[in-house]
Amino acid sequence: MFQPDARTPLFSFRYDDRDFSDWLSSGEVSREHSCTPGDPADEHVIRCRFPDGFVVTQTRVFRQSGAVHWVLGFENTGGRDSRTLSSVYDCDVLFPFAPNPPMRSGFDPKPGTTRLTWPTGCNSAPNGWTTKGDFHPKSVDLTDSQTQKLSCAGGRSSCVVTPFFDINQGGAGFITAVGWTGQWAASFVREADGVHMRSGIEQVSLYLRPGESIRTSSTLVLPYGDGQAAGHNAFRRLIRDQFSPLGKDERPAAGPLCMMAWG
């Protein structure tokens, strides 16, 4: 199951064209933990201040359902422009899986091979028009060393591909989601001891002026071990109970309306 150490970063990036691990070793790292009585969430915060005043914060919430949700924040507390922030992967995680069964050349992968499933989005047809294939599941086998790259189109988070993924082997797996309303990208690589997932905002390369701060995409992971159907039902309950405003006091009286028309 997915039980990461609360002290371990689940992300990666480059700062001034150096890997983040180089900066973490030279920066000041602090960790905070809070748990509100009656709240099913257990919150952990990792904060690293670089020598030039650049601050990285990872806020991670462990939920009773077994899910883990985290988000990154970047801030420039120094007196001059920050150095360049690039190659930001808000999720950079190896999900553990047993080795795939041996595969014979020319034959389909055997049962028990790791499989990746995701829903298509709108405009999923090759010609870009809406079709009856929109918002339908699509799957590929992740054979040894295989890489599957996915991204949305046109800066619309559910165009062509929606950012929800099920990495499965037999009756166990991980359901993951990328929380971003713009252009995102994700990759999945089958390695010897699991599936390496990287996801985040596509093609990030920026700097922050003094006093500026941003957040990037969030990541949600729900492990399951009693079959895909049960895992998918658990994920729907998680979204309904802990993320959706439906049935809660914070739900606005009137929802937002967006319409696009042409012709």
C-alpha positions as CSV (number, residue, x, y, z in Angstrom):
1,M,0.0,0.0,0.0
2,F,1.0,3.7,-0.4
3,Q,2.2,4.8,3.0
4,P,5.0,7.4,2.3
5,D,7.0,8.8,5.1
6,A,5.6,12.2,6.0
7,R,9.2,13.6,5.9
8,T,9.9,12.5,2.3
9,P,9.2,14.9,-0.6
10,L,6.9,13.4,-3.2
11,F,7.9,16.0,-5.9
12,S,10.9,17.2,-7.9
13,F,12.0,20.3,-9.8
14,R,15.0,22.2,-11.0
15,Y,16.1,25.6,-9.6
16,D,18.8,27.5,-11.4
17,D,19.2,24.4,-13.6
18,R,20.1,22.3,-10.5
19,D,18.2,19.3,-9.2
20,F,16.1,20.2,-6.1
21,S,17.9,17.6,-4.0
22,D,21.1,19.7,-4.3
23,W,19.3,22.7,-2.9
24,L,17.5,20.7,-0.1
25,S,20.9,19.6,1.2
26,S,22.0,23.2,1.5
27,G,18.7,24.8,2.6
28,E,17.0,25.1,6.0
29,V,14.3,22.4,6.2
30,S,11.5,22.5,8.7
31,R,8.6,20.2,9.3
32,E,5.2,20.8,10.9
33,H,2.4,18.4,11.8
34,S,-1.2,19.2,12.9
35,C,-4.3,17.1,13.5
36,T,-7.5,18.8,14.5
37,P,-9.8,16.8,16.8
38,G,-12.8,15.5,14.9
39,D,-11.1,16.1,11.6
40,P,-10.3,12.9,9.6
41,A,-7.3,14.5,8.1
42,D,-3.7,14.4,9.4
43,E,-1.7,17.4,7.9
44,H,2.1,17.5,7.5
45,V,4.0,20.4,6.1
46,I,7.6,20.3,4.7
47,R,9.1,23.8,4.2
48,C,12.6,24.4,2.7
49,R,14.2,27.8,2.6
50,F,17.0,28.2,0.1
51,P,20.0,30.5,0.8
52,D,18.6,33.2,-1.6
53,G,15.3,33.4,0.2
54,F,13.4,31.0,-2.2
55,V,10.9,28.9,-0.2
56,V,9.3,25.6,-1.2
57,T,6.3,24.3,0.8
58,Q,4.7,20.9,0.5
59,T,1.4,20.5,2.4
60,R,0.3,16.9,2.6
61,V,-2.9,15.6,4.1
62,F,-3.4,11.9,5.1
63,R,-7.0,10.9,5.2
64,Q,-8.7,8.1,7.0
65,S,-9.7,6.5,3.7
66,G,-6.0,5.8,3.1
67,A,-5.8,8.6,0.5
68,V,-3.0,11.1,0.4
69,H,-3.4,14.6,-1.0
70,W,-0.7,17.2,-1.4
71,V,0.1,20.5,-3.1
72,L,3.2,22.6,-3.6
73,G,3.8,26.3,-3.0
74,F,6.7,28.5,-4.1
75,E,7.5,31.9,-2.7
76,N,10.3,34.4,-3.1
77,T,11.1,36.0,0.3
78,G,14.4,37.5,-0.9
79,G,15.1,41.0,-2.1
80,R,15.8,40.2,-5.8
81,D,14.3,38.1,-8.6
82,S,14.5,34.4,-7.9
83,R,16.5,32.1,-10.2
84,T,14.6,30.0,-12.8
85,L,12.2,27.4,-11.6
86,S,11.7,24.6,-14.2
87,S,10.8,20.9,-14.7
88,V,8.3,21.0,-11.8
89,Y,6.8,17.6,-11.1
90,D,4.3,18.0,-8.4
91,C,4.1,14.2,-8.3
92,D,7.3,12.2,-8.7
93,V,6.5,8.9,-7.1
94,L,7.3,5.2,-7.6
95,F,4.2,3.1,-6.9
96,P,5.3,-0.4,-5.8
97,F,4.1,-3.4,-7.8
98,A,5.2,-7.0,-8.2
99,P,7.2,-7.7,-11.4
100,N,5.2,-8.3,-14.5
101,P,4.9,-12.0,-15.6
102,P,7.3,-13.0,-18.3
103,M,6.2,-11.9,-21.8
104,R,6.7,-13.9,-25.0
105,S,7.6,-12.0,-28.1
106,G,4.7,-11.8,-30.5
107,F,2.1,-12.6,-27.8
108,D,-0.3,-10.3,-25.9
109,P,0.8,-9.5,-22.3
110,K,-0.2,-12.1,-19.7
111,P,-2.8,-11.6,-17.0
112,G,-1.2,-9.9,-14.1
113,T,0.6,-7.4,-16.2
114,T,0.4,-3.8,-14.8
115,R,-2.3,-1.9,-16.6
116,L,-3.0,1.9,-16.8
117,T,-6.6,3.1,-17.3
118,W,-7.9,6.7,-17.8
119,P,-11.0,8.4,-19.1
120,T,-10.9,10.2,-22.4
121,G,-12.1,13.8,-22.3
122,C,-14.1,16.0,-24.6
123,N,-13.1,16.3,-28.3
124,S,-11.4,12.9,-28.1
125,A,-11.9,12.1,-31.8
126,P,-8.9,12.6,-34.2
127,N,-10.8,15.4,-35.9
128,G,-11.3,17.2,-32.7
129,W,-15.0,17.0,-32.7
130,T,-17.2,15.7,-29.8
131,T,-18.1,12.1,-30.3
132,K,-19.8,9.2,-28.4
133,G,-16.3,8.1,-27.4
134,D,-15.9,11.1,-25.1
135,F,-15.5,10.4,-21.4
136,H,-15.0,6.7,-21.9
137,P,-12.3,4.5,-20.3
138,K,-9.1,3.7,-22.2
139,S,-6.4,1.3,-21.1
140,V,-2.9,0.2,-22.0
141,D,-0.7,-2.5,-20.6
142,L,2.5,-1.2,-19.0
143,T,5.0,-3.8,-20.0
144,D,8.6,-3.7,-18.8
145,S,10.3,-0.4,-19.4
146,Q,7.2,0.9,-21.3
147,T,6.4,4.6,-21.0
148,Q,2.9,6.1,-21.4
149,K,2.7,9.9,-21.7
150,L,-0.6,11.7,-21.4
151,S,-1.7,15.4,-21.4
152,C,-4.7,17.5,-22.1
153,A,-5.1,19.8,-25.1
154,G,-5.4,23.5,-25.5
155,G,-5.0,24.4,-21.8
156,R,-8.4,22.8,-21.0
157,S,-7.9,20.2,-18.3
158,S,-10.4,17.6,-19.5
159,C,-9.9,18.1,-23.3
160,V,-8.9,14.8,-25.0
161,V,-7.8,13.3,-21.7
162,T,-9.1,13.8,-18.2
163,P,-6.6,13.8,-15.3
164,F,-7.7,10.7,-13.5
165,F,-5.7,7.5,-13.6
166,D,-5.9,3.9,-12.4
167,I,-2.6,2.0,-12.1
168,N,-3.7,-1.6,-11.6
169,Q,-2.3,-5.1,-11.2
170,G,-4.7,-7.9,-10.5
171,G,-7.1,-6.7,-7.7
172,A,-4.8,-4.0,-6.3
173,G,-3.7,-0.6,-7.5
174,F,-3.6,3.2,-7.1
175,I,-6.1,5.7,-8.3
176,T,-4.5,9.1,-8.9
177,A,-5.7,12.5,-9.9
178,V,-4.1,15.8,-11.0
179,G,-5.7,18.9,-9.6
180,W,-5.2,21.7,-12.1
181,T,-7.6,23.6,-14.3
182,G,-5.1,24.3,-17.1
183,Q,-2.5,22.5,-19.1
184,W,-1.1,19.4,-17.3
185,A,1.0,16.4,-18.4
186,A,1.7,13.0,-16.8
187,S,4.0,10.1,-17.6
188,F,4.0,6.5,-16.4
189,V,7.1,4.2,-16.7
190,R,7.1,0.5,-15.8
191,E,10.3,-0.1,-13.8
192,A,11.5,-3.3,-12.1
193,D,9.8,-2.7,-8.8
194,G,6.8,-0.6,-9.7
195,V,5.4,2.2,-11.8
196,H,7.1,5.6,-11.7
197,M,4.6,8.5,-12.1
198,R,5.5,12.1,-12.9
199,S,2.9,14.8,-13.3
200,G,2.5,18.5,-13.1
201,I,1.9,21.7,-15.1
202,E,3.4,21.3,-18.6
203,Q,6.5,23.2,-19.6
204,V,7.0,25.3,-16.4
205,S,9.9,27.8,-16.7
206,L,9.5,30.9,-14.6
207,Y,11.0,33.1,-11.9
208,L,9.3,35.0,-9.0
209,R,9.8,38.6,-8.2
210,P,10.4,39.6,-4.5
211,G,7.2,38.9,-2.5
212,E,5.5,36.8,-5.2
213,S,4.2,33.3,-4.4
214,I,2.4,30.7,-6.5
215,R,1.0,27.2,-6.1
216,T,1.1,24.5,-8.7
217,S,-1.0,21.4,-9.3
218,S,-2.2,19.2,-6.5
219,T,-2.0,15.4,-6.4
220,L,-4.5,12.9,-4.9
221,V,-3.6,9.2,-4.5
222,L,-6.0,6.5,-3.2
223,P,-4.6,2.9,-2.9
224,Y,-6.9,-0.1,-3.1
225,G,-6.5,-3.8,-2.6
226,D,-9.9,-5.5,-3.0
227,G,-10.6,-5.1,-6.8
228,Q,-11.1,-2.2,-9.2
229,A,-14.8,-1.9,-8.7
230,A,-14.4,-1.4,-5.0
231,G,-11.5,0.9,-5.6
232,H,-13.5,3.1,-8.0
233,N,-16.4,3.2,-5.5
234,A,-14.1,4.2,-2.7
235,F,-12.7,7.0,-4.9
236,R,-16.2,8.3,-5.7
237,R,-17.0,8.3,-2.0
238,L,-13.8,10.2,-1.2
239,I,-14.6,12.9,-3.8
240,R,-18.2,13.2,-2.6
241,D,-17.4,13.3,1.1
242,Q,-14.2,15.3,1.3
243,F,-13.9,17.4,-1.9
244,S,-17.3,18.1,-3.4
245,P,-19.4,21.0,-2.0
246,L,-22.6,19.0,-2.6
247,G,-24.6,18.6,0.6
248,K,-22.3,20.9,2.6
249,D,-22.8,24.4,4.0
250,E,-20.1,25.9,1.8
251,R,-22.0,25.1,-1.4
252,P,-23.0,28.4,-3.0
253,A,-26.7,29.1,-3.7
254,A,-26.0,29.6,-7.4
255,G,-23.3,27.7,-9.3
256,P,-21.1,29.1,-12.0
257,L,-22.3,29.0,-15.6
258,C,-20.0,28.7,-18.6
259,M,-21.2,28.4,-22.2
260,M,-19.4,28.4,-25.6
261,A,-21.4,28.8,-28.8
262,W,-20.5,29.2,-32.4
263,G,-22.1,29.0,-35.9
